[in-house]
Amino acid sequence: MAKIDTYLKAILELNGSDLHFIAGDPARVRQYGELRPIALEPLAADHVKECLYEIMPRLSIERFEAKDGTDFAHSIPGVARFRVNVMRQLNGMGAVFRAIPSKARTMDELNLPEAVRAFCKVNNGLILVTGKTGSGKSTTLAALIDDINTREKGHILTIEDPIEFVHPRKSCLVSQREIGVHAQTFSSALLSALREDPDVILVGELRDLETMSIAVTAAEMGILVMGTLHTNGAAATVDRMVNAFPADKQPHVRTMLSTSLRGVVSQQLIPNANKTGRVAALEILVNTPAVSNLIRQGKMDQLESAMQSGAGNGMRTMDSAIQLLLDRREITGKEAYKKAINKSRFEQFREAS
């Protein structure tokens, strides 16, 4: 057993999501959104280096020594998989391990709203899941992929950095490619994917203009494309996609998005009322004819209003999602205030215990 596995098993026993393993600091676990030490002694730089080099693949070692940072996946057989980022910092090496469940959770287990479930029943277009790091984007996308894998007969192709959820072949053929191992970049892998007869493409992250451009083109070609962005809010996501392109290309991109976009899910995780876990608050934008028209005309500032009035189509704003969780008593008023966009709506809960 690798030395680091002792720490990783400890965070799993605490139901933690991340291990922070940084030279010069005690090892820490992120538990229900908060970072807590799991030992008192600071980690020695030599010990951190020894633990990390023991598990780093050869390619990752080469990448780390050339660029002072690398990403890879680490598995404890029969226990769990972890997404790992290793970096160099002031006191030596450091790494953050994100725990990945051994199998994707289903849409029922996640209690996803009907509007989100409907997204994986379309056979083409672009679906975006957004939110900050650690907001559960990968878990939501894995549930959508698992549903398609169970129901349909087709080819699902994933492009990730690194591969997170490993999807077994159910009704679909599943091909999973890892950046740095099976392809050099997201854009090159995505371009290649267009020639690999896919029905569904999952892009781990739409990082750059070229990747975004190919993703929109693929959606226009009749492929169902799912991807993530690190943006806060569904309206901001559409705006970010458009503004990634040069000004002279933006009207064309808006037109393409207005027809190919199926929906945007923007999410964040909130500690539950009894402090034993976290629940997801989901903002949902569905591309109705009214929303399509706003995107085509570049009226992104009106998308928020469209979501507020589009409840009949399954749309909701982040504050509405938070209000729903509060009404169900799944979260506390204090947490609702902390996570809300419009604080005044939850002002009465500001000082709640």
C-alpha positions as CSV (number, residue, x, y, z in Angstrom):
1,M,0.0,0.0,0.0
2,A,1.3,3.5,-0.9
3,K,2.1,5.8,2.1
4,I,-0.4,8.4,0.9
5,D,-3.2,5.8,1.1
6,T,-3.3,5.9,4.9
7,Y,-4.2,9.6,4.7
8,L,-6.7,9.0,1.9
9,K,-8.5,6.2,3.8
10,A,-8.7,8.6,6.8
11,I,-10.5,11.3,4.8
12,L,-12.9,8.7,3.4
13,E,-13.8,7.6,6.9
14,L,-14.6,11.2,7.8
15,N,-16.8,11.5,4.7
16,G,-14.4,14.1,3.4
17,S,-14.3,15.3,-0.2
18,D,-10.6,16.5,-0.5
19,L,-7.3,15.8,1.1
20,H,-4.9,18.8,1.3
21,F,-1.4,17.4,1.5
22,I,0.9,20.4,1.6
23,A,4.5,20.6,2.9
24,G,4.9,22.8,6.0
25,D,1.2,22.4,7.0
26,P,-0.7,19.6,8.8
27,A,-2.7,17.3,6.4
28,R,-6.2,18.7,6.1
29,V,-9.6,17.3,5.0
30,R,-12.5,19.2,3.4
31,Q,-15.5,17.9,5.3
32,Y,-19.0,19.3,4.3
33,G,-17.4,22.3,2.8
34,E,-15.0,23.3,5.7
35,L,-11.3,22.6,5.8
36,R,-10.1,20.8,9.0
37,P,-6.7,19.4,10.1
38,I,-6.5,15.6,10.6
39,A,-3.1,15.8,12.3
40,L,-1.2,18.2,14.5
41,E,2.3,17.9,13.0
42,P,3.2,19.9,9.9
43,L,4.2,17.7,7.0
44,A,7.9,17.5,6.3
45,A,8.9,18.5,2.7
46,D,10.9,15.3,2.2
47,H,7.9,13.2,3.4
48,V,5.5,14.9,1.0
49,K,7.9,14.5,-1.9
50,E,8.4,10.8,-1.1
51,C,4.7,10.1,-0.8
52,L,3.8,11.9,-4.0
53,Y,6.6,10.5,-6.2
54,E,5.6,7.0,-5.1
55,I,2.3,7.3,-6.8
56,M,2.9,9.7,-9.7
57,P,3.0,8.1,-13.2
58,R,6.2,8.6,-15.2
59,L,4.5,11.1,-17.5
60,S,3.2,13.1,-14.6
61,I,6.7,13.2,-13.0
62,E,8.1,14.5,-16.3
63,R,5.3,17.1,-16.6
64,F,5.8,18.2,-13.0
65,E,9.5,18.6,-13.3
66,A,9.1,20.6,-16.5
67,K,6.1,22.8,-15.5
68,D,6.0,22.6,-11.6
69,G,2.5,21.2,-11.7
70,T,0.6,18.1,-13.0
71,D,-2.8,16.4,-12.8
72,F,-3.4,12.6,-12.7
73,A,-5.7,10.0,-11.2
74,H,-4.8,7.7,-8.3
75,S,-6.8,4.6,-7.3
76,I,-6.9,2.5,-4.1
77,P,-8.2,-0.8,-5.6
78,G,-11.7,-1.7,-4.3
79,V,-11.8,1.5,-2.2
80,A,-11.9,4.7,-4.3
81,R,-10.4,6.8,-7.0
82,F,-8.9,10.3,-6.6
83,R,-8.3,13.2,-8.9
84,V,-4.9,14.6,-8.0
85,N,-3.3,18.0,-8.6
86,V,0.4,18.3,-7.6
87,M,2.1,21.7,-7.4
88,R,5.3,23.3,-6.2
89,Q,4.8,25.9,-3.4
90,L,6.8,28.0,-0.9
91,N,7.6,25.1,1.5
92,G,8.1,22.3,-1.0
93,M,5.6,20.1,-2.9
94,G,1.9,20.0,-2.3
95,A,-1.1,18.1,-3.6
96,V,-4.9,18.2,-3.4
97,F,-6.7,14.9,-3.7
98,R,-10.4,14.9,-4.7
99,A,-12.3,11.8,-3.9
100,I,-14.3,10.3,-6.7
101,P,-17.0,7.7,-5.9
102,S,-16.3,4.3,-7.3
103,K,-19.5,4.5,-9.4
104,A,-21.6,7.3,-10.7
105,R,-24.7,8.2,-8.7
106,T,-28.0,8.0,-10.5
107,M,-30.3,10.9,-11.2
108,D,-32.7,9.5,-8.6
109,E,-30.0,9.3,-5.9
110,L,-29.1,13.0,-6.7
111,N,-32.8,13.9,-6.7
112,L,-32.3,15.9,-9.9
113,P,-35.2,18.1,-11.1
114,E,-37.3,17.0,-14.1
115,A,-35.9,19.8,-16.3
116,V,-32.3,18.4,-15.8
117,R,-33.5,14.8,-16.4
118,A,-35.0,16.0,-19.7
119,F,-31.6,17.3,-20.9
120,C,-30.2,13.8,-21.4
121,K,-33.3,12.8,-23.4
122,V,-32.4,15.1,-26.3
123,N,-30.3,13.6,-29.1
124,N,-28.3,16.7,-30.0
125,G,-27.2,20.1,-28.8
126,L,-25.1,21.6,-26.1
127,I,-25.6,21.1,-22.3
128,L,-23.5,23.1,-19.9
129,V,-23.0,22.4,-16.2
130,T,-21.2,25.2,-14.3
131,G,-20.1,26.3,-10.9
132,K,-17.0,26.8,-8.9
133,T,-14.5,24.0,-8.2
134,G,-16.0,21.5,-5.8
135,S,-19.6,22.3,-6.6
136,G,-20.5,18.8,-7.9
137,K,-20.4,19.5,-11.6
138,S,-18.7,16.1,-12.4
139,T,-21.2,14.2,-10.3
140,T,-24.2,15.8,-12.1
141,L,-22.7,15.1,-15.5
142,A,-21.8,11.5,-14.6
143,A,-25.4,10.9,-13.6
144,L,-26.6,12.2,-17.0
145,I,-24.1,10.0,-18.8
146,D,-25.1,7.0,-16.7
147,D,-28.7,7.5,-17.6
148,I,-27.9,7.7,-21.3
149,N,-25.6,4.6,-20.9
150,T,-28.5,2.7,-19.4
151,R,-31.3,3.7,-21.8
152,E,-29.7,4.3,-25.2
153,K,-27.6,2.2,-27.7
154,G,-24.9,4.4,-29.0
155,H,-21.3,5.7,-28.6
156,I,-20.4,7.9,-25.6
157,L,-17.0,9.5,-25.8
158,T,-15.5,11.4,-22.8
159,I,-12.5,13.7,-22.8
160,E,-11.2,14.5,-19.3
161,D,-8.2,15.8,-17.4
162,P,-7.8,13.3,-15.7
163,I,-10.6,10.7,-16.1
164,E,-12.8,10.9,-13.1
165,F,-15.8,8.5,-13.1
166,V,-15.1,5.3,-14.9
167,H,-18.3,4.3,-16.8
168,P,-18.9,0.6,-17.4
169,R,-20.3,-0.4,-20.7
170,K,-24.1,-0.9,-20.3
171,S,-26.2,-0.3,-23.4
172,C,-23.7,2.0,-24.9
173,L,-20.1,1.7,-26.1
174,V,-18.1,4.1,-23.8
175,S,-14.7,5.4,-24.9
176,Q,-12.8,7.5,-22.3
177,R,-9.8,9.6,-23.2
178,E,-7.4,11.4,-20.8
179,I,-5.6,14.6,-21.7
180,G,-1.8,14.1,-21.5
181,V,-2.1,10.4,-21.9
182,H,-4.5,9.7,-24.8
183,A,-4.5,13.2,-26.4
184,Q,-2.5,16.4,-26.0
185,T,-5.2,19.0,-25.6
186,F,-9.0,19.2,-25.2
187,S,-9.3,20.8,-28.6
188,S,-7.3,18.2,-30.4
189,A,-9.2,15.3,-28.7
190,L,-12.5,17.0,-29.5
191,L,-11.6,17.6,-33.2
192,S,-10.6,13.9,-33.4
193,A,-13.9,12.9,-31.7
194,L,-15.9,14.3,-34.6
195,R,-14.5,11.5,-36.8
196,E,-15.1,8.8,-34.2
197,D,-18.9,8.4,-34.8
198,P,-20.0,9.6,-31.3
199,D,-23.6,10.1,-30.2
200,V,-22.6,11.9,-27.0
201,I,-19.4,13.7,-26.2
202,L,-18.5,14.8,-22.6
203,V,-15.8,17.5,-22.5
204,G,-14.4,17.8,-19.0
205,E,-13.7,21.5,-19.3
206,L,-14.3,24.1,-22.0
207,R,-11.1,25.9,-21.3
208,D,-10.3,27.9,-24.4
209,L,-11.7,29.5,-27.5
210,E,-10.8,26.6,-29.8
211,T,-12.4,24.0,-27.6
212,M,-15.6,26.1,-27.2
213,S,-15.7,26.6,-31.0
214,I,-15.4,22.9,-31.8
215,A,-18.0,22.0,-29.1
216,V,-20.6,24.4,-30.5
217,T,-19.8,23.1,-34.0
218,A,-20.3,19.5,-32.8
219,A,-23.6,20.4,-31.3
220,E,-24.7,21.9,-34.6
221,M,-23.7,18.7,-36.4
222,G,-26.2,16.7,-34.4
223,I,-24.1,15.4,-31.5
224,L,-25.1,15.8,-27.9
225,V,-22.2,17.7,-26.3
226,M,-21.9,18.1,-22.5
227,G,-19.3,20.3,-20.9
228,T,-18.4,22.3,-17.8
229,L,-17.3,25.9,-17.2
230,H,-16.1,27.6,-14.1
231,T,-18.7,30.4,-14.1
232,N,-21.2,31.5,-11.5
233,G,-24.8,31.7,-12.9
234,A,-26.5,30.4,-16.0
235,A,-26.7,33.8,-17.7
236,A,-23.0,34.5,-17.0
237,T,-22.2,31.2,-18.6
238,V,-23.9,32.1,-21.9
239,D,-22.2,35.5,-21.8
240,R,-18.8,33.9,-21.1
241,M,-19.2,31.6,-24.1
242,V,-20.1,34.5,-26.5
243,N,-17.4,36.8,-25.2
244,A,-14.7,34.2,-25.6
245,F,-14.9,34.8,-29.3
246,P,-13.6,37.9,-31.2
247,A,-16.1,40.7,-31.5
248,D,-16.6,40.2,-35.3
249,K,-17.5,36.5,-34.7
250,Q,-19.9,37.1,-31.7
251,P,-23.2,37.6,-33.7
252,H,-22.6,34.3,-35.5
253,V,-21.8,32.5,-32.2
254,R,-25.0,33.9,-30.6
255,T,-27.0,32.6,-33.6
256,M,-25.4,29.1,-33.3
257,L,-25.9,29.1,-29.5
258,S,-29.5,30.2,-29.8
259,T,-30.3,27.0,-31.8
260,S,-27.8,24.5,-30.4
261,L,-27.9,25.3,-26.6
262,R,-30.3,23.0,-24.8
263,G,-29.8,24.2,-21.3
264,V,-27.4,25.4,-18.5
265,V,-27.3,24.1,-15.0
266,S,-25.3,26.3,-12.5
267,Q,-24.9,24.7,-9.1
268,Q,-23.4,25.1,-5.7
269,L,-23.3,22.8,-2.6
270,I,-24.7,24.0,0.7
271,P,-24.2,22.3,4.1
272,N,-27.5,20.5,5.1
273,A,-29.5,21.4,8.2
274,N,-28.1,18.6,10.4
275,K,-24.5,19.2,9.3
276,T,-24.0,15.6,8.0
277,G,-23.5,16.4,4.4
278,R,-24.3,18.9,1.6
279,V,-27.2,19.4,-0.8
280,A,-27.0,20.9,-4.3
281,A,-28.8,24.1,-5.2
282,L,-29.4,24.1,-9.0
283,E,-30.1,27.2,-11.1
284,I,-31.6,26.0,-14.4
285,L,-31.8,27.7,-17.8
286,V,-33.8,26.0,-20.5
287,N,-33.5,27.2,-24.1
288,T,-37.1,28.0,-24.8
289,P,-38.0,30.1,-27.9
290,A,-38.1,33.2,-25.7
291,V,-34.6,32.4,-24.3
292,S,-33.3,31.6,-27.8
293,N,-34.5,35.0,-29.0
294,L,-32.7,36.8,-26.2
295,I,-29.4,34.9,-26.9
296,R,-29.7,35.7,-30.6
297,Q,-30.2,39.4,-29.9
298,G,-27.4,39.5,-27.3
299,K,-29.8,40.5,-24.5
300,M,-27.9,38.4,-21.8
301,D,-29.0,40.8,-19.1
302,Q,-32.6,39.7,-19.6
303,L,-31.9,36.0,-19.1
304,E,-32.3,36.3,-15.4
305,S,-35.9,37.6,-15.9
306,A,-36.6,34.8,-18.3
307,M,-35.6,32.3,-15.7
308,Q,-37.8,33.9,-13.1
309,S,-40.8,33.8,-15.4
310,G,-40.0,30.3,-16.8
311,A,-40.9,28.1,-13.9
312,G,-43.5,26.3,-16.1
313,N,-40.6,25.1,-18.3
314,G,-38.5,24.0,-15.2
315,M,-36.4,27.1,-15.0
316,R,-35.3,28.6,-11.7
317,T,-32.8,31.2,-10.4
318,M,-30.2,30.3,-7.8
319,D,-32.1,32.2,-5.1
320,S,-35.3,30.3,-6.0
321,A,-33.4,27.0,-5.7
322,I,-32.0,28.1,-2.3
323,Q,-35.6,29.2,-1.2
324,L,-36.9,25.8,-2.2
325,L,-34.3,24.0,-0.1
326,L,-35.0,26.3,2.8
327,D,-38.8,25.7,2.6
328,R,-38.1,22.0,2.7
329,R,-35.9,22.6,5.8
330,E,-33.0,20.9,4.1
331,I,-30.7,23.9,4.8
332,T,-30.6,26.5,7.6
333,G,-31.6,30.1,7.1
334,K,-28.0,31.2,7.9
335,E,-26.6,29.1,5.1
336,A,-29.3,30.3,2.7
337,Y,-28.2,33.9,3.5
338,K,-24.5,33.0,3.0
339,K,-25.1,31.4,-0.4
340,A,-27.7,33.7,-1.8
341,I,-27.1,36.0,-4.7
342,N,-29.7,38.6,-3.6
343,K,-28.9,38.8,0.1
344,S,-31.8,41.1,0.9
345,R,-34.2,38.3,0.1
346,F,-32.8,36.3,3.0
347,E,-31.8,39.2,5.3
348,Q,-34.1,37.9,8.1
349,F,-31.9,34.8,8.4
350,R,-28.6,36.7,8.6
351,E,-28.1,36.3,12.3
352,A,-29.8,32.9,12.7
353,S,-28.0,30.4,14.8
